Amino acid sequence: MAKIRSHEAWQALFAEYEAGQESARDFCVRHGLRLQYFYRRSLELCGHSASRRGREGKPAAPPAAFVPVAVTPRAVPAPITLTIGRASIALSPSVPPAWVAALLTEMDPNPWTESPDP
């Protein structure tokens, strides 16, 4: 059978819940409450209607005040220029340094000379 609690008893229960670290579900299990009813009573104690019918007749909240917002562009890092002899290449700063190192190690130091036959 459901226990009938006074308004003051509900206030005391919510004060106990707010003071603790327990989840709402665990608190309700410990006190023999249904979670949905617990939430509905908390809304009613805060002065909000918990029924769907009660929401229809309430006046709409006034619109929020206008808050000016300034948008500043994010700085884009400059590309990195890699120059070898007379050749140069522009690389994005997002290119991983390991990729650049692998590219440089694979390059022939002097492409104009013949490589010895194996």
Disulfide bonds with the S-S distance in Angstrom:
none
